[in-house]
Amino acid sequence: MKRLVLSTALAALMAFPALGQSAEPNHGGNMIVTYKDDVATLDPAIGYDWQNWSMIKSVFDGLMDYEPGTTVLRPGLAESHDLSEDGLTYTFHLRPGVKFHNGREMTAEDVVWSINRVVNPATQSPGQGFFAMIDGFDAAAAGTAEGLSGLSAPDASTVVFKLSRPDATFLHVMALNFSFVVPKEVVEAEGADFGKKPVGTGAFRLTEWTLGQRLVFERNPDYWIEGVPYLDSFTVEVGQEPVVALLRAQNGEVDVPGDGIPPAKFVEVMSDPEQKALVVEGGQLHTGYVTMNVTQAPFDKVEVRRAVNMAINKDRIVQVINGRAVPANQPLPPTMPGYTRDYAGYPYDPEGAKKLLADAGYADGFTTELYAMNTDPNPRIAQAIQQDLKAIGIDAAIKSLAQANVIEAGGAGTAPMIWSGGMAWIADFPDPANFYGPILGCGGAVEGGWNWAKYCNEALDAKAAEADSIVDPAKAGDRLKMWSDIYMAVMEDAPWAPVFNEQRFTMKSARMGGDDALYVDPVSIPVNYDYVFIKE
């Protein structure tokens, strides 16, 4: 058995994260965060948007977690776990004494019930598919079996997962919101209202939710990580236009404008040294890209797809959004493990692109359509791409539509090209596999799938499965090298033209403390509420 145990050093980290803080955090106070839109739900089985994920992470916990401000896995509700030699059985050992917000002690049966709930089709969880590697998934997901046959609780402090195949992403799945543990009796009592009246084991508990106005989260005095959280509470005010929220932040009335700095105000803020000093920049696990439907002419020819890659002036497009991104050269963002750092990508070379079109039999160019979401800045980005394509002879008419309509066209395969902005992929978890299966693998190239290029390379799918069967931590480097090779092969086939990787810019008030990484935490957007504090 391979045993991964919580070390003394890691235990110390969990009590006080080593993020380069210059002084011990203060305890107390209330932080104010604003959003334009109300929160949809705080049910971890249902919530699946960037706005509610960080709140859900503060109310609930999973068996695994991440070191604050990083993508490094660490133990969560399980203080250790064992992995069988064949990589198919994970045995988690729960830490004792963890309590739900209602005072009841959490047990292994709660873990089993929570995950079975997500897989149960009656729950209609968007996270159901993440558990496909567990034995019995097909029957449980179809509703023909009472839960996952590969999930059990032999005693109150032990949870066992038996997998149908080795899967190196499994521990990341155990850190996903969909794996967070809920109390059965509260879920059943509240029914559909559980998302508005959540009870978890997390650092904060929800004490008020006035729809259309605010949510108030108060410190959990019984939280299992000693000394955490540092805040007494944080308040999320909703119905705040981003420009108004920014003005309130400038006046010291708001600590973090959750929707970020409005595009129209970005240059103004960054040009003012006093305001710029309050802005934290960080990479995020995001890539914006143009898809090309490889099943339809002319994009069935690789030379045409490569020509599109060479036609797009990425530096100019980054300027369109005031430098809030870095040019992309591959599907993975630079902050993702497996990113190929010595790969330059396709050069910006309009003349070379024209030659490729001629080689493909399109010396005189062709007409096509470029779909894009109709909210700013996406129409402006689409126009810039349109101009670049025009320069090499491709006449792309822009179809600017609501997000739902673009997604529908992409899933149906009726869109020749799509600019993904506003809908582009942000990783569910920090592993290279998450950027492949849903948006580049054969499984996503189906009716309604997110692989809008309809690209299906079965050899790469097989290699991806081989990579994810490597579960030995000592061979993690070999696995990442395989993923690097997979993405380099994708770039040879060029079903996408990667355009940019968005950077996150979070403004925080001068009174807020904690390492900058907590305000651009890659798995807690826009801020890791559990570890920030008020300096005053």
N, C-alpha and C positions, 0 to 999 in steps of 0.2 A: 504494500500500500504506500502511495506517496502522500505524505501528510504535510499540510500547510497550516502552521500554527501561528497565532498572533504572538509576535515577539515582544520582548520587553521594550525595545526601541519603538515599535509600532504602537504599543499601548501608550507610551508617552506621547507619541504624535497625536493619538486620538483625544488625549486629554488637553493637548495644547499644540496645534499644528505649527510646524516649523516653516513658516512662510516668510521669514525675513522681517518680522515685525520688530520695530525698534524698542518697543516697550510692552509691558504686560497689558492686555486689553482691559478696558474699564467694563464694569457691569452696570446695566441699568439703562433707562431711557427708552424713548419710542422713535423709530425711524418712519418717515413718510415716503411712500412710493406712489406714483400716479400712473394711470392708464386711461386711454380714451374709451376703450370698450370694457364692459363688465366681464367678469370671469364666467366661463360657461359651466364648469364643474370642478370640484376638488376630489372626485372619485378617481383613485389611481387606475382603476380598470377601464375608465372611459376617457379621462383627460388626455389630450394628445396635441397640444399646441404649445408654442414657446412661452406664452404668457402664463399658463397655469402650472407648468412643470416645476418651476422653482418653488412655488408655494406648496405643491403636493410633496416635494422633496423635504420640506420643512415640517410637514404634518405627519408623514409616514416614513417608514424605513424598510429596507430589504435585507436579504441575507448578506449581500455584498454592497459596497459603497465605493466612493472615490476619495482620495486624499484631497482636501479642500483646494480649489483653484487649479486642479490638475486632471489628467486623464489616467492617473495611476490607481489601479484597483486596490482596495483594502477590505478587511472584514467589516461586516455590518452587524446585523442581528445574530449572525453566526460568528462565534469567536475563532472557529477553525473549521477546516473541512479536510476530508480524505478523498483521494482519487484512486480508483482501482488501476491496476497495471494496464488493463486493456482500454482505459480511458472512457469506459461506459457507465461507471457507477460513481456518483458523488454522494458522500455522506457528510452532512453539515451538523455541527455541534453548536446548539444555541447557547448564547450567554445567559446565565441565570438572572432572574429578578427583573427582567424587562416588563414594564407595565404599559397597557393601553391608557389613553387619557381618561377612561372611565374607572381606572383603578384596578382592573382585572389583569392578572399576570398572563403574558403571552405564552403560548405553548406551540409545540410542533404541529398539532392539529390545526391551529390557526393558519400556519404557513400552507399546509396542504389544501385547506378549504379556500384560501385566497387565490391560489394559482389555479385550482380547478374552476373557480368562479370565472376567471378570465377566459379560460378555454371553453367553457360552457357556451354554446351558441345563443342561449337565451339572454346572456349578458350583452351580446352584440359589442364585444370589446374590439377596438381596432388593433389591440396587441395580441390577439389570439395566435397569430402565425409565428410569433417569436418562440413559441414553445414546441414547435414541430419536431424537434430532435428528441423529445421525451417519449418513451414507450407508451403506446396506446393513444397517441395524439389523434390519429385519424378518426377513431371511433368516438373519442370524447368530443372532438370538434364537430362531428356530425350529429351529436346528441344521441348516439346509439349506445353509449356506455356511460356509466355513472362515474365520471372523473377519469383521470389518467392512471392507467394500470402501472406505470413506471414511477409513481409518486406515492410515498408512504411515510408514516410516522411511527417507527417501531416503539418509541417511548416519548415522553413529554418534551425531551430536550434534543431529539434526534430527527432529522429529516433526510430521507434517502431518495435520490433521483436515479432511475435507470434509463439510459439513453438508448435509442435505436442505432445511433452512429456516434462516433467521437465528434465533438464539436468544440473547437477552441474558443468560440464566442460565448459559450454557455455561462461563464462567470460574469460576463458583461450583461447578459440577459438577466441574471440574478440581481443586478444593480439597477435595472430599468424600473421605471415607475409601475409598469404593469406587474412586476413581481412583489410590490410592496404589500405588507401584511395588514389585514383588516380584521376586526372582530365580527364574527358571524352574527351574533345576537343583535348587534347594532345595525348591521346592514339589513338584516331581515326585518327589524322593527321599523326602520326608516324607509325601506323600499327605494323608490325613485328619488326620495329626498336625501339619500345618503351623501350625494355629491355636494349638497348645501349644508349638511350637518355631519361633516367627516369626523371620525375618531380613529386615531392611529397611535403609534408609539413615538412620534417624532419630537423634535426639539421645541416645536410650537404647537399650540392647540387653537383652533378657530373659536373665538368667543362672540363675534358679531358678524353678521352679513346682512347689510341693508342694501337690497338690490338697487343698482343704479347709483349708489352712493359710495359705500366703503365696505371693506372687510378688515377686521381687527384680529390679529394673531398674538396671543400672549405666551410668555415663556412657560414651558413645561417644567415644573419644579422637580419632577421625578425622572427627568431624562437620564438615560443610561450612560451618557458620556459626561463625566464629571466636569462641572464648570461651564458647560455649554447649554444653551446659547448665552451670548453676552448681553444682548438686548433684553429688556423687560418685555418689549412688544414691538411689532411693526404694523403700520396701518397702510392698506392699499386703497387709495382713493380712485374711483372710476368716474367716467364721464368727463374727463379732463382732456381738452384738445391739446395736442403736443406743443403748440406754440404758447398756449396759456401755461402749461406745465413748466415749460422752459423759463418763462418770465417769473413764475413763482419760485423756481429753483434759484434764479438770479437774485431774487429778493430774500433768499434764505428761508422760504416757507416750505420747500420740498427738498428731501434729501436725494432722491433718485427719480428723474423722469423716466418711467419704465419704457416708454415708446422710443426713447433715444432723442437725439438732437434732430429737430426737423430739417429736412434737406435745404429748405430756403434760408435757414439760419446757421447752417454749418460753417460757412466761410466766415461769417460775422463772429461766431463763437471762437473759432480757431485763430482768428486774427487778433483777438484780445488776450494778451498774456495772462491777465488775471483769471479770465474764464477758462482759457486753455489749460491752466494749471490744475483745474478741477476735472479735466477730462482724462479718462483712462482708456487706452487703446489696447486691443488684443485680437489675436486671430480667432476665428471660429471654424467649426467643422462644416464648412459650406463651400460649394462650388456652383457658380452660375454658368450655364452652358447653352449652346444652340444644338438641338437635336435635328438629325436628318433621317427621314424614314427610308431605311435601307431596302425596304421591300418594293419601293416605287421608283421608276425612272424619273429623273436622271440620277437619283441618289443611290441607286443600286450599283453604281460604279465607284470604286474606291478612289479613283483619280479625282472625281468631282468632289467627294467629301474632303479629300486632302486639300483641294483648291480652296474650298470654303474656309478651312483652317488657316490657310496662308493669306486669305483676303482680309481677315478681320484685324483692324488696328486696335488691339486691346488697350494700349496706353491711352489712346484717345477716348475710349469708352470709360476708362477709369476716371478720366478728367470730367466726363459728363456727370459723374456722381461725386464730384469734388474730392477725388482721391480717397474715397472711403473703401477701397479695395486694393488688392494687388493682382496683376495679371496672372491668369492661370495657364498652365501648360500641360495639365493631365487631370484626370477625374478626381484624384485625391487632393485635398487641401494640404498646404505645407505643415499644418499642425497635426496631421493624422499619421500614426505609425504606418510604415510601409510606403510613404511618399518617397519618390525617386529623386534625390537631390541633385544628381549629376545629369539630369535630363533637361535639355533646353526647349523641347517642344518644337512645333512648326514655326518657322520664322514668319514675320510679316513681310510678304514678298508678292505684291500684286502681279508683277511680270511672270514670276514663277507659277503663280496660280493660273494665269491665262494659258501658259504652256500646258499645264495639266488638263485644263478644260479641252484644249485642242487635241491632246492625246486621247481624250475620252470620246472624241467626236462632237464636241460642243464648241468649236472654234468661234461660232457666232453667238455663244451664250444660250440662255433659255429663260423662260418665265416660270415663276413659282410663287408660293405664298409663305409668309412668315407670320406665325401666330404669336401674339404677345398679350400679356395681362394689361388691362387698360388703366391701371393706377400708376401715378408718377413714382419713380422715374422711368418705368418700363417702356412706355411709348417713345420716349426720347432715346433710350438705348436701342430700341428696335429701329428707329430712324437712322441712327449711326451705323448699325449693321447693314441696313438697306443701302446706304450710300457706299459702304465698302464693297458690297456685292455688285452694285451697279458699275463700279470701277473696273471689274473684271468681266462684265458682260452678263451678269445674272440680274434679271429684273424681278425683284421680290416684292409683291404687293403685301402690305401689312394688314393683318386681320387683328385689330385691337378689340379684345372681348373681355367680359367678366372672367374672373379666375375659374369659376365652375365650368364655363363653356370651353375654355382652353384645355382644362384637364380632361373634359369629356372627349374633345377632338383628339387629344393625345392618346387617350386610352383606346379609342375606336380605331386609331391608325389613319384618320382622314386628314391629318395635318402634315404637309410635306416637311415643314421646318417649324420649330418652336423655340422662342427665347424663353428660358425657364424662369426668368426673374420674377420674384414674388412667390414663386412656387418651387424654387430650386432646392436641392437636397441639402438638408442639415442633418448630420448623422444622429441616429437614435442612440448610438453608443460609439465610443472612440475605438473602433476597430475597422480595418480596411474592408472586411467582408460586407459591412453594412452599406458601402457605396457600390457594391457590385450586384448582388442578387436582385433587389427590387427595381433597379434602374438600368442595369446593363446585362443581367442574366436572362436566360431563356424563360425562366419562370415569370419574369415581369413583362415579357413581350407578348402578352395575351390581351384579349378584349378587356378593357378596363384597367389594365396594368399601368405601372408608372414608367415602364421602359418605352418611352415615346418614339425612340428610334427603331423600335421593333427589331433590334439587333439580337441575334441568337447565334453564338459561337459555342457549339456543344463541346468542342475540345477545351475551351477555356472554362466552361462550366465544370468539366471533369477535373481540371486542374484546381479550380476553386474548391471543389469538394475535397480534393486531396490535401490542399493547404489547411483547410479547417479541420481535418482529421488529426493534425499535429497538435496534441494537447500537452506534451511534455514541456514544461517551462524552460528546460535547458535547450530546447530546440526552437524557441520563439523567434530567434534570428533567422533560422532557416525558413520558417513560415512567412515571415515578413518579406524575405527575399522572393519567395514564390508569388506573393501578392504583388510585389513590385513588377515582376516579370509579366503577370497577368495584365496589369494596367498598361504596361509598355506595348503589349500585343494589342490591346484595345486601341491605343493611339495609332498603331499601324493600320488597323481597320477603319479608324476615324469615323465612328458613328456619331460622334459629338465634335463640336468645336468648343472646348473649354474657354471661357472668356475671363472670368475673374473670381477671386476668392474674397468675399466680403470681410472687412475688418469690423469689429465691434467697437463703438465709441460710447462709453457710458459716462455721464456726468454725475458727480457726487458732490454733496455739499462739503464745505470746508470742515465741518464738525465731525464728519464720518472718518473712522479709522479702520485699520485692517489692511492687509497686503493688497496691492492693486489687483493681483490675480483673482481675488474674491469678487471683484466687480466686473470681471470679464471671464468668469468661471466657464470653461467649455461645456460643462454638463448642468450648470445652473444659471439660466438666462432670466433676468439680466443681472442677478446678484445672488451670491450664496448667503442667504439671510442668517444662517446658523453661526457664522464666524465673524461677521462684521460687528463693529461696535461704535459707540459715540465717544469721542475723545474728551468732550467737555465734562 
